[in-house]
Structures are given as structure tokens and as C-alpha cells.
């Protein structure tokens, strides 16, 4: 289980309001709408690549909806919250437990209800990001990611998500190259863990695009320094 901090101290990176490109949208029958209408505590992203939102979501009952992006949620806080969901019509009953994740692939239908606030990070990744980050030759035309809506442990994705949060909290002091490296690492991880295209995953494992030693060093550094208030993204990049 990943050790997670509270929401206190999170910087308001969007005190002047966030632009539409920095918000997560979903589609209902009536068309696309903001996934959650209220302003997140922290938001960021790259147009056409990804959107990041740190927020506490109130109790709600969301009817069936579809994301055009791959979307994952990391539960924070200290309280487990029961939920009921349907993924493509299949019922799922469980709890939003701190440190665990939910992954929903683009195009899948999801509905969820819960009755307590949930402290969380939500990240939407455009499908094209995987091709841009990893290359069409590596992925091939039949790439497909498989939703895992049951809350589950994924320490690597959790650490990368928290590193991305640290990058945004500092106003991007790590630089665009560091941000792009994190996005490439996330894309590679999504493919390896949630991808159905075994050949592409095997090609990625054999490639030099994302050296495993470098990813492991970044994960270890982030894990050991998450509690520091003065953590600099340049230190992580040099890890």
C-alpha cells in the first residue's frame, strides 16, 4: 500500500480558474460535460495529452457515462468509502480504499454511486499519447487497454501519479522534459499492465525507451521523499 498524505498544504495552482483544456470531461447521452463541475484543488495538464485533477468529490450517483480518454483514479485520504458501479453493464461492489486505483479505458461505459466524500487524484490520458510516446511501430494497430474498475493495488502508477502532482504543485519547476518523461513512464506502464496487446508489451520490455533501472530509481526516490515539503523536481530528474 502506498503511503499518502492529506489534502492540507496542496497548492491552488488555479486560483484564477482553470481552462477547459485543464479539466476532465465525460460523455452522457446528451453530450460531453465536465466530469465534476466544481473547481479542483489542483489542476494541470498538456492540451491534447493529459489532464490532472486533485479534488475531494462529494457523495454522488453518476449515471452511465463514457470517457474519450483513458482515465484512472488514485484514492487518497484515510477513509474507505463503499461504492456500487456498473462497467459495461456488469455490476461491481467494493470500497474506495486509500492508496488503491481504478482504471477505465476510453470508450467503456461506467456508472458509480457512493455516499461519502472521496479525496482523490484523477488523471485522463488521451489514447494518442501512447502512440506518440511509445511509437506506432512498437504498438501496432491492434492496441487495446482493458478497464480494471475494481479498486486494486498498483504501486508504480501511484508513485508516478504522486510525482506528477509534485511537479504541478511546484509550478512545473522540473521542466517540460521531466513532465514528458513522467507521461512516457505512465504510458508505458498503462500498456504493460492494462494492455491486451502482448506483442507490444513484449516489444516495450525489450526496448531502451524506458530503462527499467531509471524507472526504479525514480520510484524509489519519490517513495522515500514524498513527505518532504522542500522536494525539488530537479532532484528527482537527477535520481
Order of alpha helices (4+ residues) and beta strands (2+ residues): beta-beta-beta-beta-beta-beta-beta-beta-beta-beta-beta-alpha-alpha-beta-alpha-alpha-alpha-alpha-alpha
